[in-house]
Amino acid sequence: MPLRVRPPPHQARRHRGSRLRRRGLRPHLRPGHSVDGEPRDRGVALADWVTPRYDSGMYFNELVASYDRERRERDIFHDLMRYRVREILLVASLYDSFVLESDGALSEQIYGEFFKLNLTTAPRVSCAYTPESAMEMFGTGGYDMVILMAGLDFDTPLALATRMKSIWPDIPVLLLAMNNSSLAGLDSNRAECHDSIDRVFVWNGYSKLFVGMIKYVEDLRNVDNDTRVGMVRVVLLIEDSVRYYSRYLPLLYSVVMKQTQQLVEEERSIETYKILRMRGRPKVLLATSYEEAVSLYDRYEPYLLTVISDVRYGKEGLENPEAGFHFLAMTKERKPDLPVLIQSSEPDNRDKAYALGASFADKNSNTLARELGLFFQAQLGFGPFVFRNPEGEEISRARNMLEFSEQIRLIPPESLLFHAVRNHFSAWLMARGEVRFARIIRNYLPEDFAGPTELRDFVCRALDDLQRGKSRGVIPGIGVIAGDRGLARLGGGSVGGKGRGLAFIKSLIDNLAFPKAQTGVDIRLPYTAFIGIDEFERFMDQHGLWGFSWYAAPETEVRKAFLARPLDGELVSRLRAFLATTDKPLAVRSSGLFEDMLMVPFSGVYDTFIIPNADPDPERRLNQLCDAIRLIYASLYSESSRSYFDVAGYKIEEERMAVVVQELVGQRQGRWYYPLIAGTAQSYNYYPISYLKPDDGLCVAALGLGSYVVEGGEAHRFCPRYPKLDVVAPGRGAGGTQRWFYALDMERLDFDLSAGEEATLSRLDLSEAESDPGFAKVASTWSVDDDRLEPGVSARGPRIIDFAPVLKYEAFQFATVVEAALEVGAKSMGLPVEIEYAVSDGPDGIPVFYLLQIKPLIQNSDKVSVDLGDLVAGECLVASERCMGNGRVRGVYDIVYVDPARWNRAETEAIASEIAALNESLKAEGRHFALIGPGRWGTRDHWLGVPVSFAQISNAKAIVEADLPDFTVDSSLGSHFFHNVTAMNIGYFSAAYGSAASFVDWDALSRLPAVTRTAHCVHARSETEIDISMDGRQGQGVIRVSPIRLTPGEKSDTIVLQS
């Protein structure tokens, strides 16, 4: 449907509603134009509600454009109020100066008023006591404003003003009379005053006047820029009495500033944004005659917030007792909805003001400040929004945007129409600085819609888009939930590495229209809450637990100590409020400061806990969540964490722990809860096959919770760009497929999280998922008779989780979404990335792809060149064409390997214990070693390899995963263990069975002198140095006793270890 711009108001008011309905159109805007058809900032794209704008070939360009647009929106506030009064020259006699400072220094009075109004930059005042000294100081320049004090003698200050204007004509010069009596002497000098004085004020001992004078000058200088750049609102004050406007102007500024501060605080934005928003406060302009008022009105009509006018003032050179009403009539004709306040010392004018649709305030009232504040709240939208029925009775109130958005969905249709007809919605948004959205809503009347339902939908979509725009790329303030229920912050301070990645994901999703219309898949971030490191530090401080940084206590002791201490009371209250917003299972994840760093990612080092969040007792649910948080804090001081810190060269006392709480992705199937698909994906594939390129990426997918994949379980692998190409070895059949999966037991309400991460998880056979309606989308059936796979589960036979229905037959475009996410992530971060994801059906049945984590992927670089073709037979212990690492490792004489003759896949847990003991022995001697064994290292599935932890092999400088004739397993790529090994510059070698270029020479290993033999392992030591060389560019590497012939490249490097 083509987009159309509405006619200007004066052309469309009468007939546009029926025309829109007749054509079946909804209100919308032409891109790049305002509600009045004028060019506008492209940051508002409400037309996107009507017509999809996604171009699948512009992922990254669209993202950059969106970020630039959002940055411009925020940078607007930096461009406001560029002119500031910082230096003031006050010219007064010694006596007048003394009188001004009799109650305290003048500068202190100004600072005091600025402090009361939370203004951040107070000017400095310099005094001159004679015209000569004043001219000398003024001539040096550097002053932003001059105040000339006048008692009974006006000739001297006026003459001085004329001299000053001849030197610096652009510097504002204000005349300040001491009191009302002295103003009488000014009448005879009016003509000369107009030429040399910018404005006259009278002091009368009113210290607040100085702030009013300063803000008057600043607003006058900034109004053109601020209205043009930031669409800042304007308050027009019309008053010809020097006495009244000298009193009224500071009062008006005080009300405007305090009302703006209150609005900013109620919205609970981030602190920096609050400060910037204060710059967008309404500007106050002063006119003293009808003609001056009309001139200002004409110039700033699109930005006027209100007009506050006296009744009796000059018009056409003469005092006119009806001038204010004439001006009011003109404004009502041109802008009927513009709020106007008539203020007069003549009470008889009240009824006339009301008759013309204006509010009224008595100049002589003792409660003028309060009345002015009420006018701003009731008429200009600065107070809470009071929803009323057509009879004027209050229905409900909204104090902030969140409550307003909630109430607009609940109020009855007649209340919605009551406020829409009177433009109350747009006025309330206008007061909060949401000018563009206010103008969009203001531009339509109820008759432009088919009925109240369509009108309500239009307003709600505008509010939702507004809230999303404000939260894009921003982690909300403490206790704040984003407008789309995407993010919440429950504790202050940094959100840690994982938290930063999640916030970045949210920003990507918000700023990029992923191709849902084309792929049929929605992309989201699970509902996420952050607990910053401030809460961790408070917990450690309050309970004196910092000693664990230096004291390596057993894990059971650490966990017991942390569980025995309560979390801060305020945090517990926020957690309770958070749990009231969700009834889904929760994943409670660590987010240390060092997690997901570029070169030392700390992946999987700390704990993650999953809780059902299903107990009928809310307090038990709260206690389980608190236990999970405390145990994550404790995991910082675990044995595996300490080992990782030792290898990484970081100090554990420097680490701080944030926590991320996320709704668990998945659906409930009976007592089990799990996602349809979960896994990891990398934008760079280190081991491409066939015609694949490394940049085509690699995705690892499994049925059930993603713990299965990151722990090294046997999962399906495919290339997102070519999903129909099999990237596993042919002939594997049912032998290399997923046989079980992780699920959360929703009926296990009593559990002990201190038992470990799997306290709430169950390991289920694939047969448990057969009844899942989505199982047919991810499984195929192995036909033994035909020796082939049949997509789906209609046939009888072993089930193979190969995702053929979605990858090869596109039940939904899973691979397309993975490729899009990787492409955008890699280009946005400027280097290859790895993502964790999960897929589950949404409430409407549309598949939802959830991004759970994004982090940089360790990438090889060119350092040493290894040519496997030049190797002489019998020279190498290990050769690999699938190697990761950089350079040459020296100083290694020891090798620990699993004896293939004693290999038993049923005894891999015992093998892990033997290797751990050998590692500790070598670590005590300060000796590094190479580790060689069958299958995967670090897998949690002990049938696929040896389930060692990083702490158990921490002194290894190279690990080798080798196939045996009767035992072949895909490499560890994608697991947390693998990620940490490569990040620590530990060389990784893969030796596939049957490859001529990749092998382990088991006979040569057996000839090395053995230092120790265990039930399954051998610790051998060479008399000469063992050479470990890795070619990061080509992915090739060798391990041998005698030095290999190296071909140093331009970027050649060598890694030397000190034994």
N, C-alpha and C positions, 0 to 999 in steps of 0.2 A: 504494500500500500504506500503510495507516495506521501511524503511529508508536506504539510502545508502550513503556512504561517497565517495566523488570524488577522483580520483587518484591524486597523487602529480603532481604539475604543469609540471615537466619535462616529465611525462608519458602521460599527457592528453591534452596538448596544441593543438595537431594536429587533433585529431579525436573525442574528447568527445562531441562536439556540436551535430553532426549528431546522435551519439549514444543516447544521452538524448532525442532528438526529436523522434528518431525511436521507443524508448520504451515508449514514451508518458509521460516521467518523467519531473518533475520540479526540479530546483536546490534546494537542501536541504542538511542538515548535519546530521551525526550520532550523537545522544545525547552524550555529554561529550567529544567531540573531536573538534579540531580546524579545520580551513579551509584546513590545510595541513595534516590532519589526526592525528595530535598530540593531546594528552589529554589537555583539556582546562577547565576553570571554568564553572560549570554548570549554571551560572547565565544567559547565553544567550541560549534561547530555541527557535531559529527560526524554528527548526523542527516542532514546534507546529503549524506552518502555514499549514503544509502538512497533518499531521495525528493528529486527536483528541487524547488528552492524559488524558481525565477526567475519573477518577474512582469514581463512585458514593459512594463507601464505604469509601472514604478517605477525606471527607470534611475537617475536622480539621487538620489532619496530613498534608494534602497538603498545607493548609494555613500556618501552622507553618514552613514548609519547604520553602515556598515562602518568608515569612518574614525573615527567616534566610539567605536565598540567597540574598535578597535585602540588608540586614544589612551588610553582608560580602562585597557586592559591595561598600557600602559607607564607611565601615571600612577600605577598602584598602587605602584610602587617609590618614587615621590616621597612617598607617604602613609605609608611604613613608617618606623619608628624616629623618630617625631616627637619623643619625649622624649630629650634628650641631656643628659648631665652636663657642664656647661661651667664651673661655679664650685664649688669644693670648699673647705669650711672645715675645716682640720685644727687640732684643739685638743690640745696636748701641752706638757709642761714644756719649759723651755729645754734641759735635758739630753737628754730624749727626742727633741726636735726636732733637736738636734745629732747624736745617734746615727743618726737617719734619714737625715741629709744627710752623714754622714761619708764616704761613698763618692761624693759628688756631690750636687748639689741635687736635692731630691725631685721637683721639676717636671721636671728633666732626665731623671730615671729614668723618669718616666711618659712623657715625649715619646719617649724611646728605645724603650720597649716598643711604643708606638703606631706608631712608624716601622717597627719590625721586622714588625709585623702589617699594614702598609699601611693603617692607620686614619687618616682624614683630619682628624678634629677632636679634638685633645687638650685636656683641661680645664686651667684655671688653679687653682693651689692657694694659698690664703691661710692664714697661720698665726696662731693666738692662743695665748699662753703662760699665761694665767690665766683662771679662770672668768668674772671680771668683764669682761675684754677680749673674751672669746668671746661673752658675752651682748650686749655692745654691738655687736659686728660682726654677730652673728646677727640682732639686732633690726632692722637696716637692710634685711633681706631680700636677695633676689638670689642666694641660694645654692641649689644643686640637691642638695647632699649634705653631710653632716657626718661626720667621722671623729674619734672621741674616743680618744686614746691612753691606755692604762692600764698602769701598772707593777704594783706590789704593792697599791696603793690603788685599789679599785673604787668606794668610796663616793662620792668626789668626781665622777668622770665619770658615774655613774648619776644622781646628784642633778642634775647639769648637764643630762643628757639629759631628765629629767623637766621641768625648767624650759623647755627648748627645745620640747618637744612641746606644752607648754601654749600656746606662742605660734604656732608653725607645725607643726601636727600632721602635715601631709602630707609634710614634708621628711624623707627617710630619714636616720636616725642610726645609724651603725655603730660598734661598739666594737672596738677593735683592741688586743689584748693583746701585750705585747712579746715573750714567749716562752712555751714550754710550761709552765715552772715557775710563771709568774704566773697561769696558768689555774686553779690550785688555789684561789686566793682568790675565784674567781667562783662556786664551787658554792653557797656560802651566800647568794648574791644572785640565784639563778636566777629566782625569782618576780618580783622587781622588774625584772630585766633584760628579761623577756618583755613587760612593759608599756611600757617606754620605749626599748628598743633593738630595732632592726629585724633585726639579725644581728650575731653575734660572730665575729671572725676573730682569728688569731694570726699575728704577723709573722714571727718567727724569722729575720730578716735576708733574707727572700725578696722581692726588689724587684718581681717579676712579680705579687705579690699585689695591688698597687694597681690594676693593669689588671683583674684578676679581680673586685675589689670594685666598680669602676666599671661594668663590663659586667653584673655581677649586678644592680645597681640599675636599669640601663637596660632589661635584658630583663624584669625584673619589672614595670616600668611600661609597657612597650610590647607585652607578649605578647597582651593582649586585643585591641588594635587590629590588630596585625600578623597574628594568626591569622584574624581576621574579614575584614579587607580583602584580605590577600595570601595567605591559607592557608599561612602560614609554619609550618615544622615546629618541634617542641618536643623537646628532650632533657631527660628527667627524671632528675636525680641524687638518689639517696637515701643520705644519709650523716649520722650524728649526731655524729661526732667532729669537733670544731672543728679539731683539728690536721690531720686528713686532708683535710677539704674545703677548708681554707685552702691546702693544697698542691695538691689535686686540681682545684679549680675553675679556677685560672689555667691549669693544664695542659690542661684540657678546652677552655677558650676558645681557647687557642693552636692546638690540633688542629683545632677547628671552623673557625677563621678561615683557617688555612693550606690545609685541604682545600677550602674554598669558593673561595679564591683560585685554587687549582690548576684547579678545574673551570671557572671563568670564563675563565681564560687558555687552557685547552685548546679551548674552544668558539670562540675567536677572534671574539667579537662585536665590535661597534663600541665604542670606548673609553667613551663616555658610558654605554652600556648596561652595561658591565662594572662601573662604579662603582655604578650603581643596583642591579645584581644583588647586590652585596655587602651591601646593606641587607636582602636577603631571606635572609640566613644563618639557620640554626636558632637558636632561643632556648634558653638553658640555665636551667632552674629547679631550685632546691634544696629538698629536703624533709628534715627531720631526724627524722621519726617516721612510723610506719605510717599513722596517721590523716591526717597532712598529705599524705603521698604519695597516699593514696586520693582525697583531696579534689582534688589537682591532676590526678590521672589522670582522674577523672570530668569535670572541667571542660574538659580539653584532649585527650580521647581521640581525636577525629577527626584531630588534628594531630600525634600522637606519632610521632616518628622512631625513638626507642629509649628504653629504660630502663636506667640504670646504677645498680645497687643494692648496698649493703653487705648482709651477712647478719644481723648482730647489732645491733639498735637497738630503740627503745621502741615498745611496742604496748599499748594500754589502760593507759598510765601506768607500765608495768614494762618493764625490758629483756627482750627476747625473743630467744633465740639462734637461732630459726628464722624471724624476721620477714621476712627477705629472701626465703626460699623460699615463705613464705605469699603474699607479694606476687607472686612469679613465677608461682605456680599460678593466682592470680586473673587475671593478664594473659594467660596462655596459654589460659584458658577463654574470655575475652572477645575477645582478638585473637591467634589462634594464630600468625599470621605476624609479629608484632611482634618485632624483634630485641631481646634482653635480654643485658646483660653483668653477671655477678655478679663483684664485686671484694671480696676478703676477705683478711685477714692469716692466715687458717687454711687451709693447703693441703688439709686433708681435705675441704673443701667443693667442691673441683674436680669430683670424680666425681659428686657429687649435682647440681651445676649442669648438667653434661653430660647427666645422665639426664633432667633436666627440659627439655632442649632449649635451654639457654642457653650463652653463651660465659663464659669465666672469666679473670680477671686477678688476679695476686697483688699485694696492696697494697705489699708489701715489695720487689718486684722492682726492680732497678736499671734495667730497660728498660721501665718502666711507660709512658713516653711513646710509645715505639715500638710497644708492644703495643696501646695505645689507637688509634694511627694505623692499624695493621693491621686492627683491628676496624672502624673507620670505612670502610676501603677494601673489605674482604672482605664484611662483613655489611650495611653501609648503602649500598653502591653508590658510594662516593666515589672508588674506584680505577677502573682499566680493567675493562671487562666481559670476563670470561673465559668463552668458550663451551666447554662440556664435553659429552662423551657420557654416557650413563647410567652408565658405569663410572667417571666422574669424571676421565677423561683430557682434557687441554686440546686443543681443536681450533683455536681462533684467539682473538685479542684485539681489542677495540675501545677505543681511547683516548678517543674523542670521539663526538659524535652522528653525524657524517658516516660514520665507520668503522662505527659500530653499525648504521646504516641499510643500509650495504653488506653487512655480514656476515649480517644477519638474513635476507637474500635467498639466501644461499649455504649456510648450515649445513644439515646433513641433518635430516630430519623428527624423528628420535629425539632430537636435541639440542634442537630447538625445543620438543618436548613436555617434556623434562627440566626446562628452565628455566621454562616456562609453569606447570607444576604447582606449582612452588615460589615463584611470584610474583617471580622474579628480575628480570624486565623492568620491572615497576612499581617495584620498590625502586631500581633504577638510575636510572630517570627521576625518582623522588621526590627523590633526592639532588641532582639537577641543577636542582631548583626547578620542574620541570614537573609540578606537583601535579595539575592537572586531568586531564592526559593519563594520568598514572600511575594515578589513581583509575579512569579509564575502563577501562584495560587490566586493572587488578587485579580489576575487578568480574566478569570472565568467566573460566571454567575451560575447559580443553581439551574437556570433554564438551559444552560449549555450541555446538560447531562440528561440521560434518559430517566434518571430518578435518583433518590438518595443513595441507593446502593452503589451506583456508578460514581457518584460524587465522593462518597466515602472511600471507595477504592482509589480514586485519583489522589486524594489528600494523603491517604496512608502510603501509597507508593512514593509520593514526594518526600514524606517524612523518612521512610526507610532509606531512600537514596541519599538523603541528607545525612543521616546517621552513619551510613556506610562510608560516605565520603570523609566524614570527620574522623573515623576510626582507621582509615587506610594507612597501613604501615606504622601504626602507633599502638604501643602497648598501653591499655587504659590505666587510669589512676587507681589507687588502692580502693578496693570495694566496688569498683565500677565494672559493669558488664557491658560489652560493646553492643551497639544498636542491633546487630544481627545475631546476638547471643553467641558470638564466635570466641571472644576472649574475655577473660576476667583477671584481675590482679588481686591477690589475697595478701600479699606481703611486699614491702618495699625493697629497693636495692636492685642490683643486676639480676637478670633472670637466667644467667649462665649460658653456656654454649648451646645446649640443646634448645633452650628457650629462645635464644636469638634466632636460631634456624627456623623455629616454628613461627615466630613473629614475621620472619621474612617470607615464609610460605603464605601466611595470611595476606601479606602485602601483595605477593604475586597474584593470588587468587582474586583479591579485590580490584587490582589494577589491570588485570588481563581477562578479557572475555573468552575463556576457553570454549572450544567449539561444541557446546552441548547440543545445539541444534543439528550439527552435522554428525556427531558421534553417538548421540543418544545416551551419553554418560555425563553425569554431573561431577564436578570436581570440588571438593571441600576440605576444610580442616575440621577435625572433630572439635566439639565444644571443649575449650582448654582454659585452665586456670593456672596462673603463675604464682609461686611463692618465692619472692626474691631472697637474696643472700642475707638481707638485714635480719630476717627471722632466724636463720641459722646462727648468725653471730650473737643475737639476743639469747637464743637457747643455750649456746655454749658459755656465754658470759654469766647468765643467771645461775647456772648449775655448776660452774667451775669445771668444765669438761675439756678445756684446752690441753690438759696434761696428756691426753691420748695422742696429741701430735708428736710427742717425744717418747712416749712409753708404748712399746709394741705389745699390747695386751692380747690375749686370745680373743677370737671373734665372739665366743659365747659371753665372755666378760664384758666386752664392749656393748654388745646388743642389750645385755641385761641392764647395764648402767644407763643407756639411753632410754630404754623403755620405762625405767623407773622414774624419769623426770617428765613433768608436764610441759606441754607447749604453752606459749604465752596466751593469756586469756583473750586478748583482742583477736589473735589469729584464730583461736578456737571458735569465737563468735562468727568470724567471717566464713570459716569452714562450714559451720552449721547453716549459715545463710546460703552458701553455695550448694550444699546438699539438698536444700529445699527447692533448687531449680532443676534438679536432674534425678531420675530414678534408674538410670542406666548403669551397668557395671563401669568401674573406673580403673584406668591404668595409672599408677602413681610412679613417676619416672624421675630419675636423678637428672640434674642439669648443672654439673660443676662448671666453674669458671673455665677450666682447661678442656672441657669436653668439646669434641668436634673441632679442635684447632686444626690448622692446615697440616702441620708436620707431625704433631703428637696428639692424635684424636681422642685418646682415653675411651675408645668405644667398648661398651660392655664391661667396663671396669667396676662400675658401681651397680647397685641393685635396682631392679624394677619389680613392683608388686602389682598384682591384679586382684581387685576385690569385687565381689558380686554386687555390693551396695543394694542388697535385697532383703536385709533383715527387717522385719516389721517394726522393730524398735528403733526410732531415729537416733537415739543416743548410742546404741550399739554400732550403728553404721558410722557415726561420728568417731567413736573410739577406734574402730578398725582403720579409718582413714588416718587418724592421728598416729596410730602404731606404724602404719606404712611410712609416714613422713619421718618419724623418729628413726626407723630402721634404715632409711635411705641416708639420713645424717650419719648413722653409725657405719654404713658401708664405706665411707671415706677412710676409715681406719682399719679396714680388713687386711688380711694377709696379702691377698692378690693385689689390692690397691697399693700397699707399701712396696711390693715387688715392682710394680709398674713404675712408680715414682723413682725407685732406685735406678732402673734402666733408662728412664726418660731424662734423668738428670734434673728433675724438679724437686722442690721441697714440699712435703705434704702440708707443712704449716702455712704455706702460701695459698693453698686451695680453699675455696669457699663453696658451699653447696646450696644451690637453689633447687626447687622441686617443681615439676610440671604434673598437673592432674588433668587427665583427659578422659572423656567418655570413650569406652572401649568400642571399637567398630565391630559390628556383627549383628546377628539376629539369633533369637532364641529358638532352638529346636528341642522341644521336650525340656529336659533338665540341663541341656548343654547350650552354651553361648559361644559362637565363633563366627568369623567372617567367611564369606564364600571363597575369597582369594586373599592371600597376604604374601608379602615377600620384599625383596630388594631389587633395585635396578641401578645400573651404572651407565653413565654416558660414554664411557671408554671401556672397550673390551680388550683385555690384555692377550687373549688367546682366540683371535678370530679364525674361522675355518672357511673353506670354500672361497666364494667371492666376497665374503664379508670383510669390512674394513674395521679397524679399531674404533673409529668414530661412530660406527653404527650402533654401538652400545650392547648391553647384555641385561636381560631381566631374569630373575629367579623367582618362581612362583610356586605356592603350595596351597593346599586346602587347609583351613583352620588358622589358628593364631600364628602370627609372624615369628614367635619365639622358635618355631621349628626351623625356619630358614636361617636366622642369625646364629643359631647354635650349631649349624652345619648339617642339618638333616638332608636326606636325599630328596631333591625337589626338581621340578621341571625348569629347564633353561631354554630361552629363545631370544632371538634378536628382534627388538621392537620394530625395526625398519623392515625386516623380512620375516614375519612371524610364522610363515608356512614352511620355512626351511628348518629342518631338524639339525640342532647343533650338538646332539649327543652321538656317541658312536653307534653305528648301525648294528643291528642284531642283538641289542641289549634286551629287547622285549620287555617282559615283566620283571626282569631282574634288577633294573636300575630305577625303579619308580618309588614314589611315596607309598608307604605301607600303613602308616598311622598318622595321627595329627593331634595337636593340642586343642583342648576346649576348656572353657571355664565352667565349673560345676555350680550352677545357680542354686542348687538345693543344699550345698555344703555351707551352712551358716556359721558353724563353729570350726574355726581353724586357727592355727598358731603361725602367724607370719614369721616369727623368729626361726621357724624351721627352714626358711629359704624362699626363693622366688616362686617355686612350684607348689607352695602350700595350698593354693586354691585351684591349681590346674590339674587336668586329668589327661592321660595319654590314651587315646581311643583308637581302636581298629577302624579301618575305612568302612567297614560294614555298618558302623554306627551312623554314618552320613547318608546311607542309601535312601532313607526316608526323607531327606532334605529335598525340597522341590528344586533347589538350585544345583543339586549334585550332577544332574545330566548336562549342565553347562560346562563342567570342568573335567568330566571323566570320559574315557573310552573303554572299550571292552576288548581284551586280547582273545582272538580266536585261535585256539590251539590247533584246530583242524586245518585252518587256512593259513596259519602262521602270519597273521596280520592283525592290525588294529581296526576296529569298527567304531566310529564316533558314537558317543552316547552310551546309554546303559540298557538299551532294549534287548540286546543279545545276552546270552549266558556265557560266563567266563570271568577270569580275573579282571578286576577293575584297574585301569591305568590312568593316573592323574596326569594327563598331558594337555588339558585345556583346549583340545582340538575344536570343540564347538564354538569357542570364542576366538581362537587364533586362526583357524583355517576356514571356518564356516561363518564367522562373524555373527554369532548370536548377539553380541554387542562389541563395539570397537575398542576392546581392551588395549590392544597393542598400540593403536593410534594415540590413545590418551597417555600411555607410558612414554611414547616417543615425544609427545608434545611437552610433557612435564620435564623430561630430561633435557630437551633442547632449550627450553626457557630457563631452567635452573642453571645449566652450564654456561649459557651466554650471560646470564645475570651475575653469576659469581666470577666469571672470567677464567674458569678452569673446570676440568671434569668434576662431576659430582656423583654422589650416590644418594639415592632416596630410599626410604622405607614407606610402604604403602599398604593399604587394605581396601578391599572392594566388598560392598554389601548393597543389597537392594534398599532403596529409599522407601518412604511411606507410600509414594505413588507408583511403586514398582519399577521406577527408572533406576538402573545401576548407578551407584555413587562411588567414585574413586576418591579415597581419602589419602591425602599426603600426611604422613606421620612424622617424617624427619628428612632433613636435607643437610648434607655435609660435604666438604671437599674430599675428593678422591686422590689418594697418593699417586703421583704420576712419576714414571721413570724419566731420567734425563740421560743425555749422552756423556758418558765418562770413560768407559773402557770398551774396546772392541774385541769381541771373542768370535773367532771363526771356527765353528765346529768341524768344517770340512778339512781343516789342517791338522786335526788331532791324529796322533799315531795310536793305533790299537794297543791297548794295555797300559796307556799312560794315565787314564783318568779313573778315579773312583766313582765319580758321578758326572754325567753330562746331561744337559737339559736344554731343549728348545722352548721350554715354557718356564722361564726364570724371571723373577722380579727382584730388583735390588740395583744398586749402583756401585760401580768401582770394584776395588780389590781389597779384601779383608786379610790382614796379616796378623801374625802373633798367635795363631791357632795351631795346636799340636794334638788336640784330643778329638775323638769321634765317639759318639754314643749311638749305637744302632740296635734295632730289634732284629734278633737272629731269625731269618726267614724259616729256618728249620724248626724253630720253636714257636712260630707264630700260631696263635689260636684266637680267632675273633671273638670267642666267648670269654676270653680272659683279658680283654683290653684294659679293664679297670685296674687289674693287678699290675699290668705293664705300666700304666700311668704312675702308680705308686713307686715302682722301681725306678722310673726315670726321674721322678721328683727327688728321690734319695740321692741318685747320682748327681743331679743338678746341684743339690745343696752341698755335696762333698766337693765338687769342682768350684763352686762359688766360694767356699771357705778357703780354698787354695788360690783363689784369684785367677782361675783358668777358664777361658772360653772354649766352646766346643761346637762341632757340627752334629746335628741330630738327623738320623735317617731311620725311616720305618714305613711299613705298608699303610695304605689308606690315608684317611684324613687326620691331621693333627688338630686337636682342640674341639672335635665334634662332641656334642652331647649324646649322639646316637652311637653307643659303643660297638654296634655292629658294623659301622662304617670306618672305624679307625680308633686311634688311641685318644680317649677323652681327657687329655691333659688341660690344665688351666695355664694361663700365661705365667703365673708364679712358679709353676713346676718346670718350666723350660727357660726361665728368665736369663740364664747365662749362655744360652745358645746364640751363636752369631750366624747360623744358617740352618734351615730345616729342609728336609727332603721328603716329599710324599711319593712313594714308589708303588707301582702295581706289581702284583705277583701273578703267576700264570692262572691261578684259580681265584684271584681276588683283585678286581679292577673297580675303582671308584673315581667319580669326577673330583676335581680339585676343590679346595676349600673356599674358592672365590665367593665373596659376599658375606661371609660370616664375620662376627665381631673379632674372633680370634685372628683370622686372616688379616683383617684391617689393622689390628694393633701390631702384628708381627712385621708387616711391611712398613708401617709407620715408624717403627723402632730401628729401621735400617738393618733388620735381620733378613738375610738373604733367603729367598724362597725358591725351591727347585721342585719341579714336577717331572717324574720319569714314568711315562706311559708304557704299558707292556706292549711289545711288538713294534716299537718305534726304533728305527736304526740310529736316529740321532739322539735319542734320550734313553738313558740306561743307568743302572746302578751295578757296579762290578762287585757282586757279593763275594766272589772268590778273592779278589784283591783285598777287600775289607778283612776277610778271615785270616789273611796272612799278616796283618798288622799285630804287633805285640798287645796282648790283652792285659789291662790293669785290673779290671774287675769283671766278673761274670755273675749275672743274676739268673733267675729262673727263665727269663725270656730275653734279656738284654746283654750287650757286651760294651764295656768301656775300653776302647783301644787308644794307644798313644803312639804317635810317630816320632822317630828320632829326629826327623827333619821337619821343617815348617810345612804345614798344609796350606796350599794355595787355594783361595776361594775367589774366583773372578766372575763378575756379573756384568753383562752388556745390557744396560737398561734400554737402549734404543731398539735392539733387535730381539730382546727377550731371551737371550741365550746365556748360559753359564756353565762353569765347570768347577769341580772340586778334585784336586790331585795333590800328590805328595811332592813331586818335582815341579818347579816353576813352569808355567805354560808360556808359549810364545805370544806376546801381546802386541797389538797394533795400536799404539796410542793415537787417538784422534786429536783434533784441535782443542777439544775441551777435556782432555785426559786428566784423570785425577786418581789418587790412591788413598785408601783409608788405612791408617796405621793404628793398631791397638796397642796399648801399653799393658803388658802382662804383669 
